[in-house]
Amino acid sequence: LAPFLSEMGSIVDETLHRKRVEAGDIGGEDGDGLDDTALFLGTFAALAALGVLLSSALCVLAAKVKLANLGAFLPHAVICGFFSSVGVMVWTLSFGVDNGGAKIQDVALGREGAPSWA
């Protein structure tokens, strides 16, 4: 679900950027170009609502099928490892989002592709 919503967000961002460039307001600071604040907030609200709707539908489906009972057959170490890997993955992906798509390996090792502040 997260990669799907992330791809939708990227498409919306690229579309808003393209419209801003077409309007001649590349920097967005001068104020005489395209004001896309309302469009961005509306799109964000729609994507957030879609994410909540899909997540709740999956939770209801999991409750109907009683998937929680499968957790009784998994060892504690497996469950802890799974949640730890999910946390590391979320942190790594959010690092890329916060730093303009730069990978944490590039920033840590000072390779090409790292942001200018690194």
BALUM-40739 format. One record per residue: x, y, z of N, C-alpha, C, O in turn; residue in one letter; residue number from 1. Coordinates in steps of 0.2 Angstrom, whole numbers, plus 5000, padded with zeros to 4 digits. Each point is the difference from the previous one (the first is absolute). Example, Ala and Ser with C-alpha at 12.3 -4.5 7.8 and 13.67 -1.06 7.14 Angstrom:
2
<node n_xx="5066" n_yy="4972" n_zz="5039" ca_xx="4996" ca_yy="5006" ca_zz="5000" c_xx="5004" c_yy="5006" c_zz="5000" o_xx="5005" o_yy="4999" o_zz="5003" rest="a" nr="1"/>
<node n_xx="4993" n_yy="5006" n_zz="4993" ca_xx="5004" ca_yy="5006" ca_zz="5001" c_xx="4996" c_yy="5005" c_zz="5003" o_xx="5003" o_yy="5006" o_zz="5001" rest="s" nr="2"/>
! end
This chain:
118
<node n_xx="5004" n_yy="4994" n_zz="5000" ca_xx="4996" ca_yy="5006" ca_zz="5000" c_xx="5004" c_yy="5006" c_zz="5000" o_xx="4999" o_yy="5005" o_zz="4996" rest="l" nr="1"/>
<node n_xx="5007" n_yy="4995" n_zz="5008" ca_xx="5004" ca_yy="5006" ca_zz="5000" c_xx="5003" c_yy="5002" c_zz="4994" o_xx="5001" o_yy="5006" o_zz="4998" rest="a" nr="2"/>
<node n_xx="5002" n_yy="4989" n_zz="4998" ca_xx="5003" ca_yy="5002" ca_zz="4994" c_xx="4995" c_yy="5002" c_zz="4995" o_xx="5002" o_yy="5005" o_zz="4996" rest="p" nr="3"/>
<node n_xx="4992" n_yy="4993" n_zz="5004" ca_xx="4995" ca_yy="5002" ca_zz="4995" c_xx="4998" c_yy="5008" c_zz="5002" o_xx="5000" o_yy="5004" o_zz="4995" rest="f" nr="4"/>
<node n_xx="4999" n_yy="4997" n_zz="5011" ca_xx="4999" ca_yy="5007" ca_zz="5002" c_xx="5006" c_yy="5005" c_zz="4999" o_xx="4999" o_yy="5006" o_zz="4998" rest="l" nr="5"/>
<node n_xx="5007" n_yy="4991" n_zz="5003" ca_xx="5006" ca_yy="5004" ca_zz="4999" c_xx="5001" c_yy="5002" c_zz="4992" o_xx="5001" o_yy="5005" o_zz="4999" rest="s" nr="6"/>
<node n_xx="4997" n_yy="4990" n_zz="4997" ca_xx="5001" ca_yy="5001" ca_zz="4993" c_xx="4994" c_yy="5005" c_zz="4998" o_xx="5002" o_yy="5005" o_zz="4996" rest="e" nr="7"/>
<node n_xx="4992" n_yy="4995" n_zz="5007" ca_xx="4995" ca_yy="5005" ca_zz="4998" c_xx="5002" c_yy="5007" c_zz="5002" o_xx="4999" o_yy="5005" o_zz="4997" rest="m" nr="8"/>
<node n_xx="5004" n_yy="4995" n_zz="5009" ca_xx="5003" ca_yy="5007" ca_zz="5003" c_xx="5005" c_yy="5002" c_zz="4995" o_xx="5001" o_yy="5006" o_zz="4999" rest="g" nr="9"/>
<node n_xx="5004" n_yy="4990" n_zz="4999" ca_xx="5005" ca_yy="5002" ca_zz="4995" c_xx="4997" c_yy="5003" c_zz="4993" o_xx="5002" o_yy="5005" o_zz="4998" rest="s" nr="10"/>
<node n_xx="4993" n_yy="4992" n_zz="5000" ca_xx="4997" ca_yy="5002" ca_zz="4994" c_xx="4997" c_yy="5007" c_zz="5001" o_xx="5000" o_yy="5004" o_zz="4996" rest="i" nr="11"/>
<node n_xx="4996" n_yy="4997" n_zz="5009" ca_xx="4997" ca_yy="5006" ca_zz="5002" c_xx="5005" c_yy="5006" c_zz="5000" o_xx="4999" o_yy="5005" o_zz="4998" rest="v" nr="12"/>
<node n_xx="5007" n_yy="4993" n_zz="5006" ca_xx="5005" ca_yy="5005" ca_zz="5001" c_xx="5003" c_yy="5002" c_zz="4993" o_xx="5001" o_yy="5006" o_zz="4999" rest="d" nr="13"/>
<node n_xx="5000" n_yy="4989" n_zz="4997" ca_xx="5003" ca_yy="5002" ca_zz="4993" c_xx="4995" c_yy="5004" c_zz="4996" o_xx="5002" o_yy="5004" o_zz="4996" rest="e" nr="14"/>
<node n_xx="4992" n_yy="4994" n_zz="5004" ca_xx="4995" ca_yy="5004" ca_zz="4997" c_xx="5000" c_yy="5007" c_zz="5002" o_xx="4999" o_yy="5005" o_zz="4996" rest="t" nr="15"/>
<node n_xx="5001" n_yy="4996" n_zz="5011" ca_xx="4999" ca_yy="5007" ca_zz="5002" c_xx="5007" c_yy="5004" c_zz="4998" o_xx="4999" o_yy="5006" o_zz="4999" rest="l" nr="16"/>
<node n_xx="5006" n_yy="4990" n_zz="5001" ca_xx="5007" ca_yy="5004" ca_zz="4998" c_xx="4999" c_yy="5002" c_zz="4993" o_xx="5003" o_yy="5005" o_zz="4998" rest="h" nr="17"/>
<node n_xx="4995" n_yy="4990" n_zz="4998" ca_xx="5000" ca_yy="5001" ca_zz="4993" c_xx="4995" c_yy="5006" c_zz="4998" o_xx="5001" o_yy="5004" o_zz="4996" rest="r" nr="18"/>
<node n_xx="4993" n_yy="4997" n_zz="5008" ca_xx="4996" ca_yy="5005" ca_zz="4999" c_xx="5003" c_yy="5007" c_zz="5002" o_xx="4999" o_yy="5005" o_zz="4997" rest="k" nr="19"/>
<node n_xx="5005" n_yy="4994" n_zz="5008" ca_xx="5003" ca_yy="5006" ca_zz="5003" c_xx="5005" c_yy="5003" c_zz="4995" o_xx="5001" o_yy="5006" o_zz="4998" rest="r" nr="20"/>
<node n_xx="5003" n_yy="4989" n_zz="4999" ca_xx="5005" ca_yy="5002" ca_zz="4994" c_xx="4996" c_yy="5003" c_zz="4994" o_xx="5003" o_yy="5005" o_zz="4997" rest="v" nr="21"/>
<node n_xx="4992" n_yy="4992" n_zz="5001" ca_xx="4996" ca_yy="5002" ca_zz="4995" c_xx="4997" c_yy="5007" c_zz="5001" o_xx="5000" o_yy="5004" o_zz="4995" rest="e" nr="22"/>
<node n_xx="4999" n_yy="4998" n_zz="5011" ca_xx="4997" ca_yy="5006" ca_zz="5002" c_xx="5006" c_yy="5006" c_zz="5000" o_xx="4998" o_yy="5006" o_zz="5001" rest="a" nr="23"/>
<node n_xx="5008" n_yy="4991" n_zz="4999" ca_xx="5005" ca_yy="5005" ca_zz="5001" c_xx="5002" c_yy="5002" c_zz="5007" o_xx="5005" o_yy="5004" o_zz="5001" rest="g" nr="24"/>
<node n_xx="4993" n_yy="4992" n_zz="5004" ca_xx="5001" ca_yy="5002" ca_zz="5007" c_xx="5004" c_yy="4994" c_zz="5002" o_xx="4998" o_yy="4996" o_zz="5004" rest="d" nr="25"/>
<node n_xx="5009" n_yy="5004" n_zz="4994" ca_xx="5004" ca_yy="4994" ca_zz="5002" c_xx="5002" c_yy="5000" c_zz="5008" o_xx="4999" o_yy="4995" o_zz="5003" rest="i" nr="26"/>
<node n_xx="5003" n_yy="5011" n_zz="4999" ca_xx="5001" ca_yy="5001" ca_zz="5007" c_xx="4995" c_yy="5000" c_zz="5005" o_xx="5000" o_yy="4997" o_zz="5006" rest="g" nr="27"/>
<node n_xx="4994" n_yy="5005" n_zz="4992" ca_xx="4994" ca_yy="5000" ca_zz="5004" c_xx="5000" c_yy="5006" c_zz="5005" o_xx="4996" o_yy="5000" o_zz="5004" rest="g" nr="28"/>
<node n_xx="5009" n_yy="5004" n_zz="4996" ca_xx="5001" ca_yy="5005" ca_zz="5005" c_xx="4997" c_yy="5007" c_zz="4998" o_xx="4998" o_yy="5004" o_zz="5004" rest="e" nr="29"/>
<node n_xx="5001" n_yy="4997" n_zz="4989" ca_xx="4998" ca_yy="5007" ca_zz="4998" c_xx="4992" c_yy="5001" c_zz="5000" o_xx="4998" o_yy="5006" o_zz="5000" rest="d" nr="30"/>
<node n_xx="4999" n_yy="4989" n_zz="5001" ca_xx="4992" ca_yy="5000" ca_zz="5001" c_xx="4996" c_yy="5002" c_zz="4994" o_xx="4994" o_yy="5000" o_zz="5000" rest="g" nr="31"/>
<node n_xx="5009" n_yy="5001" n_zz="4994" ca_xx="4996" ca_yy="5001" ca_zz="4994" c_xx="4999" c_yy="4994" c_zz="4995" o_xx="4998" o_yy="5001" o_zz="4995" rest="d" nr="32"/>
<node n_xx="5004" n_yy="4993" n_zz="5008" ca_xx="4999" ca_yy="4994" ca_zz="4996" c_xx="4994" c_yy="4996" c_zz="5002" o_xx="4995" o_yy="5003" o_zz="5003" rest="g" nr="33"/>
<node n_xx="5006" n_yy="4991" n_zz="4997" ca_xx="4994" ca_yy="4996" ca_zz="5002" c_xx="5000" c_yy="4998" c_zz="5007" o_xx="5005" o_yy="4998" o_zz="5003" rest="l" nr="34"/>
<node n_xx="4989" n_yy="5004" n_zz="5001" ca_xx="5000" ca_yy="4998" ca_zz="5007" c_xx="4996" c_yy="4993" c_zz="5000" o_xx="4994" o_yy="5000" o_zz="4999" rest="d" nr="35"/>
<node n_xx="5011" n_yy="4995" n_zz="5003" ca_xx="4997" ca_yy="4993" ca_zz="5000" c_xx="4999" c_yy="4998" c_zz="5007" o_xx="5000" o_yy="4994" o_zz="5002" rest="d" nr="36"/>
<node n_xx="4999" n_yy="5010" n_zz="5003" ca_xx="4999" ca_yy="4998" ca_zz="5007" c_xx="4994" c_yy="4997" c_zz="5001" o_xx="5000" o_yy="4994" o_zz="5003" rest="t" nr="37"/>
<node n_xx="4994" n_yy="5008" n_zz="4994" ca_xx="4994" ca_yy="4997" ca_zz="5001" c_xx="5000" c_yy="4993" c_zz="4997" o_xx="4997" o_yy="4996" o_zz="5002" rest="a" nr="38"/>
<node n_xx="5006" n_yy="5004" n_zz="4992" ca_xx="5000" ca_yy="4994" ca_zz="4996" c_xx="5004" c_yy="4995" c_zz="5004" o_xx="4998" o_yy="4994" o_zz="5000" rest="l" nr="39"/>
<node n_xx="5008" n_yy="5008" n_zz="5003" ca_xx="5004" ca_yy="4995" ca_zz="5004" c_xx="4996" c_yy="4998" c_zz="5006" o_xx="5000" o_yy="4994" o_zz="5001" rest="f" nr="40"/>
<node n_xx="4997" n_yy="5010" n_zz="5003" ca_xx="4997" ca_yy="4998" ca_zz="5006" c_xx="4994" c_yy="4995" c_zz="4998" o_xx="4999" o_yy="4996" o_zz="5004" rest="l" nr="41"/>
<node n_xx="4997" n_yy="5006" n_zz="4991" ca_xx="4995" ca_yy="4996" ca_zz="4997" c_xx="5002" c_yy="4993" c_zz="4998" o_xx="4997" o_yy="4995" o_zz="5002" rest="g" nr="42"/>
<node n_xx="5009" n_yy="5004" n_zz="4995" ca_xx="5002" ca_yy="4994" ca_zz="4998" c_xx="5003" c_yy="4996" c_zz="5006" o_xx="4999" o_yy="4994" o_zz="5000" rest="t" nr="43"/>
<node n_xx="5004" n_yy="5010" n_zz="5004" ca_xx="5003" ca_yy="4996" ca_zz="5006" c_xx="4994" c_yy="4997" c_zz="5004" o_xx="5001" o_yy="4995" o_zz="5003" rest="f" nr="44"/>
<node n_xx="4994" n_yy="5009" n_zz="4998" ca_xx="4994" ca_yy="4998" ca_zz="5004" c_xx="4997" c_yy="4994" c_zz="4996" o_xx="4998" o_yy="4995" o_zz="5004" rest="a" nr="45"/>
<node n_xx="5002" n_yy="5005" n_zz="4990" ca_xx="4997" ca_yy="4994" ca_zz="4996" c_xx="5004" c_yy="4994" c_zz="5001" o_xx="4998" o_yy="4994" o_zz="5001" rest="a" nr="46"/>
<node n_xx="5009" n_yy="5007" n_zz="4998" ca_xx="5005" ca_yy="4994" ca_zz="5001" c_xx="4999" c_yy="4997" c_zz="5007" o_xx="5001" o_yy="4994" o_zz="5001" rest="l" nr="47"/>
<node n_xx="4999" n_yy="5011" n_zz="5004" ca_xx="5000" ca_yy="4997" ca_zz="5007" c_xx="4993" c_yy="4997" c_zz="5001" o_xx="5000" o_yy="4994" o_zz="5004" rest="a" nr="48"/>
<node n_xx="4995" n_yy="5008" n_zz="4994" ca_xx="4993" ca_yy="4997" ca_zz="5000" c_xx="5000" c_yy="4993" c_zz="4997" o_xx="4998" o_yy="4995" o_zz="5003" rest="a" nr="49"/>
<node n_xx="5005" n_yy="5005" n_zz="4991" ca_xx="5001" ca_yy="4993" ca_zz="4996" c_xx="5004" c_yy="4995" c_zz="5004" o_xx="4998" o_yy="4994" o_zz="5001" rest="l" nr="50"/>
<node n_xx="5008" n_yy="5009" n_zz="5002" ca_xx="5004" ca_yy="4995" ca_zz="5004" c_xx="4996" c_yy="4998" c_zz="5006" o_xx="5001" o_yy="4994" o_zz="5002" rest="g" nr="51"/>
<node n_xx="4996" n_yy="5010" n_zz="5002" ca_xx="4996" ca_yy="4998" ca_zz="5006" c_xx="4994" c_yy="4995" c_zz="4998" o_xx="4999" o_yy="4995" o_zz="5003" rest="v" nr="52"/>
<node n_xx="4998" n_yy="5006" n_zz="4991" ca_xx="4995" ca_yy="4996" ca_zz="4998" c_xx="5002" c_yy="4993" c_zz="4998" o_xx="4998" o_yy="4995" o_zz="5002" rest="l" nr="53"/>
<node n_xx="5008" n_yy="5005" n_zz="4994" ca_xx="5003" ca_yy="4993" ca_zz="4999" c_xx="5003" c_yy="4996" c_zz="5006" o_xx="4999" o_yy="4994" o_zz="5000" rest="l" nr="54"/>
<node n_xx="5004" n_yy="5010" n_zz="5004" ca_xx="5002" ca_yy="4997" ca_zz="5006" c_xx="4995" c_yy="4997" c_zz="5005" o_xx="5000" o_yy="4994" o_zz="5002" rest="s" nr="55"/>
<node n_xx="4994" n_yy="5010" n_zz="4998" ca_xx="4995" ca_yy="4997" ca_zz="5004" c_xx="4996" c_yy="4994" c_zz="4997" o_xx="4998" o_yy="4996" o_zz="5004" rest="s" nr="56"/>
<node n_xx="5002" n_yy="5004" n_zz="4989" ca_xx="4997" ca_yy="4994" ca_zz="4997" c_xx="5005" c_yy="4994" c_zz="5001" o_xx="4997" o_yy="4995" o_zz="5001" rest="a" nr="57"/>
<node n_xx="5009" n_yy="5006" n_zz="4999" ca_xx="5005" ca_yy="4994" ca_zz="5001" c_xx="4999" c_yy="4998" c_zz="5007" o_xx="5001" o_yy="4994" o_zz="5001" rest="l" nr="58"/>
<node n_xx="4998" n_yy="5011" n_zz="5004" ca_xx="5000" ca_yy="4998" ca_zz="5007" c_xx="4993" c_yy="4996" c_zz="5001" o_xx="5000" o_yy="4995" o_zz="5004" rest="c" nr="59"/>
<node n_xx="4995" n_yy="5007" n_zz="4993" ca_xx="4993" ca_yy="4996" ca_zz="5001" c_xx="5001" c_yy="4993" c_zz="4996" o_xx="4997" o_yy="4996" o_zz="5003" rest="v" nr="60"/>
<node n_xx="5006" n_yy="5004" n_zz="4992" ca_xx="5001" ca_yy="4994" ca_zz="4996" c_xx="5004" c_yy="4995" c_zz="5005" o_xx="4999" o_yy="4994" o_zz="5000" rest="l" nr="61"/>
<node n_xx="5007" n_yy="5008" n_zz="5003" ca_xx="5004" ca_yy="4996" ca_zz="5004" c_xx="4996" c_yy="4998" c_zz="5006" o_xx="5001" o_yy="4994" o_zz="5003" rest="a" nr="62"/>
<node n_xx="4995" n_yy="5010" n_zz="5000" ca_xx="4996" ca_yy="4998" ca_zz="5006" c_xx="4995" c_yy="4995" c_zz="4998" o_xx="4998" o_yy="4995" o_zz="5004" rest="a" nr="63"/>
<node n_xx="4999" n_yy="5005" n_zz="4990" ca_xx="4995" ca_yy="4995" ca_zz="4998" c_xx="5003" c_yy="4993" c_zz="4999" o_xx="4997" o_yy="4995" o_zz="5001" rest="k" nr="64"/>
<node n_xx="5009" n_yy="5005" n_zz="4996" ca_xx="5004" ca_yy="4994" ca_zz="4999" c_xx="5004" c_yy="4998" c_zz="5006" o_xx="5002" o_yy="4994" o_zz="5000" rest="v" nr="65"/>
<node n_xx="4998" n_yy="5010" n_zz="5005" ca_xx="5003" ca_yy="4998" ca_zz="5006" c_xx="5008" c_yy="4999" c_zz="4999" o_xx="5002" o_yy="4995" o_zz="5003" rest="k" nr="66"/>
<node n_xx="5001" n_yy="5010" n_zz="4994" ca_xx="5007" ca_yy="4999" ca_zz="4999" c_xx="5004" c_yy="5001" c_zz="5006" o_xx="5006" o_yy="4998" o_zz="5001" rest="l" nr="67"/>
<node n_xx="4991" n_yy="5005" n_zz="5004" ca_xx="5004" ca_yy="5001" ca_zz="5007" c_xx="5002" c_yy="4994" c_zz="5003" o_xx="5005" o_yy="4999" o_zz="5004" rest="a" nr="68"/>
<node n_xx="4991" n_yy="4995" n_zz="4995" ca_xx="5001" ca_yy="4994" ca_zz="5003" c_xx="5007" c_yy="4997" c_zz="4997" o_xx="5003" o_yy="4995" o_zz="5004" rest="n" nr="69"/>
<node n_xx="4999" n_yy="5007" n_zz="4990" ca_xx="5006" ca_yy="4997" ca_zz="4998" c_xx="5006" c_yy="5002" c_zz="5004" o_xx="5005" o_yy="4997" o_zz="5000" rest="l" nr="70"/>
<node n_xx="4995" n_yy="5009" n_zz="5003" ca_xx="5005" ca_yy="5003" ca_zz="5004" c_xx="5002" c_yy="4995" c_zz="5006" o_xx="5005" o_yy="5000" o_zz="5003" rest="g" nr="71"/>
<node n_xx="4990" n_yy="4996" n_zz="4999" ca_xx="5002" ca_yy="4995" ca_zz="5006" c_xx="5005" c_yy="4995" c_zz="4998" o_xx="5003" o_yy="4997" o_zz="5004" rest="a" nr="72"/>
<node n_xx="4998" n_yy="5002" n_zz="4989" ca_xx="5004" ca_yy="4994" ca_zz="4998" c_xx="5007" c_yy="5003" c_zz="4998" o_xx="5005" o_yy="4996" o_zz="4998" rest="f" nr="73"/>
<node n_xx="4996" n_yy="5011" n_zz="5003" ca_xx="5007" ca_yy="5003" ca_zz="4998" c_xx="5003" c_yy="5001" c_zz="5007" o_xx="4998" o_yy="5002" o_zz="5005" rest="l" nr="74"/>
<node n_xx="5009" n_yy="4996" n_zz="4995" ca_xx="5004" ca_yy="5002" ca_zz="5006" c_xx="5001" c_yy="5007" c_zz="5001" o_xx="4999" o_yy="5004" o_zz="4995" rest="p" nr="75"/>
<node n_xx="5002" n_yy="4998" n_zz="5011" ca_xx="5001" ca_yy="5007" ca_zz="5002" c_xx="5005" c_yy="5003" c_zz="4996" o_xx="5000" o_yy="5006" o_zz="4998" rest="h" nr="76"/>
<node n_xx="5006" n_yy="4991" n_zz="5001" ca_xx="5006" ca_yy="5003" ca_zz="4996" c_xx="4998" c_yy="5002" c_zz="4993" o_xx="5002" o_yy="5005" o_zz="4997" rest="a" nr="77"/>
<node n_xx="4994" n_yy="4991" n_zz="5000" ca_xx="4998" ca_yy="5001" ca_zz="4993" c_xx="4995" c_yy="5006" c_zz="5000" o_xx="5001" o_yy="5004" o_zz="4995" rest="v" nr="78"/>
<node n_xx="4995" n_yy="4997" n_zz="5009" ca_xx="4995" ca_yy="5006" ca_zz="5000" c_xx="5005" c_yy="5006" c_zz="5002" o_xx="4998" o_yy="5005" o_zz="4997" rest="i" nr="79"/>
<node n_xx="5006" n_yy="4995" n_zz="5008" ca_xx="5004" ca_yy="5005" ca_zz="5001" c_xx="5005" c_yy="5002" c_zz="4994" o_xx="5001" o_yy="5006" o_zz="4999" rest="c" nr="80"/>
<node n_xx="5002" n_yy="4989" n_zz="4998" ca_xx="5004" ca_yy="5002" ca_zz="4994" c_xx="4996" c_yy="5003" c_zz="4994" o_xx="5002" o_yy="5005" o_zz="4997" rest="g" nr="81"/>
<node n_xx="4992" n_yy="4993" n_zz="5002" ca_xx="4995" ca_yy="5003" ca_zz="4995" c_xx="4999" c_yy="5007" c_zz="5002" o_xx="5001" o_yy="5004" o_zz="4995" rest="f" nr="82"/>
<node n_xx="4997" n_yy="4997" n_zz="5011" ca_xx="4998" ca_yy="5007" ca_zz="5001" c_xx="5006" c_yy="5005" c_zz="5000" o_xx="5000" o_yy="5006" o_zz="4999" rest="f" nr="83"/>
<node n_xx="5006" n_yy="4991" n_zz="5003" ca_xx="5006" ca_yy="5004" ca_zz="5000" c_xx="5002" c_yy="5002" c_zz="4993" o_xx="5002" o_yy="5005" o_zz="4998" rest="s" nr="84"/>
<node n_xx="4997" n_yy="4990" n_zz="4997" ca_xx="5002" ca_yy="5001" ca_zz="4993" c_xx="4995" c_yy="5005" c_zz="4997" o_xx="5002" o_yy="5004" o_zz="4996" rest="s" nr="85"/>
<node n_xx="4992" n_yy="4996" n_zz="5006" ca_xx="4995" ca_yy="5005" ca_zz="4998" c_xx="5002" c_yy="5007" c_zz="5002" o_xx="5000" o_yy="5004" o_zz="4996" rest="v" nr="86"/>
<node n_xx="5002" n_yy="4996" n_zz="5010" ca_xx="5002" ca_yy="5007" ca_zz="5003" c_xx="5007" c_yy="5002" c_zz="4996" o_xx="5000" o_yy="5006" o_zz="4999" rest="g" nr="87"/>
<node n_xx="5004" n_yy="4990" n_zz="5000" ca_xx="5006" ca_yy="5002" ca_zz="4996" c_xx="4999" c_yy="5002" c_zz="4993" o_xx="5002" o_yy="5005" o_zz="4998" rest="v" nr="88"/>
<node n_xx="4993" n_yy="4992" n_zz="4999" ca_xx="4998" ca_yy="5001" ca_zz="4993" c_xx="4996" c_yy="5007" c_zz="5000" o_xx="5001" o_yy="5004" o_zz="4995" rest="m" nr="89"/>
<node n_xx="4995" n_yy="4997" n_zz="5010" ca_xx="4996" ca_yy="5007" ca_zz="5000" c_xx="5005" c_yy="5005" c_zz="5001" o_xx="5000" o_yy="5006" o_zz="4997" rest="v" nr="90"/>
<node n_xx="5005" n_yy="4993" n_zz="5008" ca_xx="5005" ca_yy="5006" ca_zz="5001" c_xx="5004" c_yy="5001" c_zz="4994" o_xx="5001" o_yy="5006" o_zz="4998" rest="w" nr="91"/>
<node n_xx="5001" n_yy="4989" n_zz="4998" ca_xx="5005" ca_yy="5000" ca_zz="4994" c_xx="4996" c_yy="5004" c_zz="4995" o_xx="5003" o_yy="5004" o_zz="4997" rest="t" nr="92"/>
<node n_xx="4991" n_yy="4994" n_zz="5002" ca_xx="4996" ca_yy="5003" ca_zz="4994" c_xx="4998" c_yy="5007" c_zz="5002" o_xx="5000" o_yy="5005" o_zz="4996" rest="l" nr="93"/>
<node n_xx="4999" n_yy="4997" n_zz="5010" ca_xx="4998" ca_yy="5007" ca_zz="5002" c_xx="5006" c_yy="5004" c_zz="5000" o_xx="5000" o_yy="5006" o_zz="4998" rest="s" nr="94"/>
<node n_xx="5006" n_yy="4991" n_zz="5003" ca_xx="5006" ca_yy="5004" ca_zz="4999" c_xx="5001" c_yy="5002" c_zz="4993" o_xx="5002" o_yy="5006" o_zz="4998" rest="f" nr="95"/>
<node n_xx="4996" n_yy="4990" n_zz="4997" ca_xx="5001" ca_yy="5002" ca_zz="4993" c_xx="4995" c_yy="5005" c_zz="4998" o_xx="5001" o_yy="5004" o_zz="4996" rest="g" nr="96"/>
<node n_xx="4993" n_yy="4996" n_zz="5007" ca_xx="4995" ca_yy="5005" ca_zz="4999" c_xx="5002" c_yy="5007" c_zz="5002" o_xx="4999" o_yy="5005" o_zz="4997" rest="v" nr="97"/>
<node n_xx="5004" n_yy="4995" n_zz="5009" ca_xx="5002" ca_yy="5006" ca_zz="5003" c_xx="5006" c_yy="5003" c_zz="4997" o_xx="5001" o_yy="5006" o_zz="5001" rest="d" nr="98"/>
<node n_xx="5003" n_yy="4990" n_zz="4996" ca_xx="5006" ca_yy="5003" ca_zz="4997" c_xx="5000" c_yy="4999" c_zz="4992" o_xx="5006" o_yy="4999" o_zz="4997" rest="n" nr="99"/>
<node n_xx="4989" n_yy="5002" n_zz="5000" ca_xx="4999" ca_yy="5001" ca_zz="4993" c_xx="5002" c_yy="4994" c_zz="4996" o_xx="5003" o_yy="5000" o_zz="4995" rest="g" nr="100"/>
<node n_xx="4995" n_yy="4994" n_zz="5008" ca_xx="5002" ca_yy="4994" ca_zz="4996" c_xx="5007" c_yy="4997" c_zz="5001" o_xx="5001" o_yy="4994" o_zz="4998" rest="g" nr="101"/>
<node n_xx="5003" n_yy="5009" n_zz="5006" ca_xx="5006" ca_yy="4997" ca_zz="5002" c_xx="5000" c_yy="4994" c_zz="5004" o_xx="4996" o_yy="5000" o_zz="5005" rest="a" nr="102"/>
<node n_xx="5008" n_yy="4995" n_zz="4994" ca_xx="5000" ca_yy="4994" ca_zz="5004" c_xx="5004" c_yy="5001" c_zz="5006" o_xx="5005" o_yy="5004" o_zz="5000" rest="k" nr="103"/>
<node n_xx="4994" n_yy="4993" n_zz="5005" ca_xx="5004" ca_yy="5000" ca_zz="5006" c_xx="5007" c_yy="4998" c_zz="4999" o_xx="5004" o_yy="5003" o_zz="5004" rest="i" nr="104"/>
<node n_xx="4997" n_yy="4992" n_zz="4992" ca_xx="5007" ca_yy="4998" ca_zz="4999" c_xx="5004" c_yy="5005" c_zz="4996" o_xx="5006" o_yy="5001" o_zz="5002" rest="q" nr="105"/>
<node n_xx="4991" n_yy="5003" n_zz="4994" ca_xx="5004" ca_yy="5005" ca_zz="4996" c_xx="5001" c_yy="5006" c_zz="5005" o_xx="5006" o_yy="5002" o_zz="5000" rest="d" nr="106"/>
<node n_xx="4990" n_yy="4999" n_zz="5004" ca_xx="5001" ca_yy="5006" ca_zz="5005" c_xx="5006" c_yy="4998" c_zz="5005" o_xx="5004" o_yy="5004" o_zz="5002" rest="v" nr="107"/>
<node n_xx="4995" n_yy="4990" n_zz="5001" ca_xx="5005" ca_yy="4997" ca_zz="5005" c_xx="5007" c_yy="5000" c_zz="4997" o_xx="5004" o_yy="5001" o_zz="5004" rest="a" nr="108"/>
<node n_xx="4996" n_yy="4996" n_zz="4990" ca_xx="5007" ca_yy="4999" ca_zz="4997" c_xx="5002" c_yy="5006" c_zz="4996" o_xx="5006" o_yy="5000" o_zz="4997" rest="l" nr="109"/>
<node n_xx="4990" n_yy="5005" n_zz="5002" ca_xx="5002" ca_yy="5006" ca_zz="4997" c_xx="5001" c_yy="4999" c_zz="4992" o_xx="5004" o_yy="5003" o_zz="4997" rest="g" nr="110"/>
<node n_xx="4992" n_yy="4993" n_zz="5001" ca_xx="5000" ca_yy="4998" ca_zz="4992" c_xx="4996" c_yy="5005" c_zz="4996" o_xx="4997" o_yy="5005" o_zz="5003" rest="r" nr="111"/>
<node n_xx="5004" n_yy="4995" n_zz="4991" ca_xx="4996" ca_yy="5004" ca_zz="4995" c_xx="4993" c_yy="4999" c_zz="5001" o_xx="4998" o_yy="4994" o_zz="5001" rest="e" nr="112"/>
<node n_xx="4998" n_yy="5011" n_zz="4998" ca_xx="4993" ca_yy="4999" ca_zz="5001" c_xx="4997" c_yy="5002" c_zz="5007" o_xx="4994" o_yy="5001" o_zz="5001" rest="g" nr="113"/>
<node n_xx="5011" n_yy="5001" n_zz="5003" ca_xx="4998" ca_yy="5002" ca_zz="5007" c_xx="4998" c_yy="5008" c_zz="5000" o_xx="5003" o_yy="5003" o_zz="4995" rest="a" nr="114"/>
<node n_xx="4993" n_yy="4999" n_zz="5009" ca_xx="4998" ca_yy="5007" ca_zz="5000" c_xx="5007" c_yy="5004" c_zz="5001" o_xx="5004" o_yy="4998" o_zz="5003" rest="p" nr="115"/>
<node n_xx="4995" n_yy="5009" n_zz="4996" ca_xx="5006" ca_yy="5004" ca_zz="5000" c_xx="5002" c_yy="5002" c_zz="5008" o_xx="5006" o_yy="5001" o_zz="5001" rest="s" nr="116"/>
<node n_xx="4989" n_yy="4998" n_zz="5003" ca_xx="5002" ca_yy="5001" ca_zz="5007" c_xx="5004" c_yy="4995" c_zz="5003" o_xx="5003" o_yy="5001" o_zz="5006" rest="w" nr="117"/>
<node n_xx="4997" n_yy="4993" n_zz="4991" ca_xx="5003" ca_yy="4994" ca_zz="5003" c_xx="5008" c_yy="5000" c_zz="5000" o_xx="5003" o_yy="4996" o_zz="5002" rest="a" nr="118"/>
! end
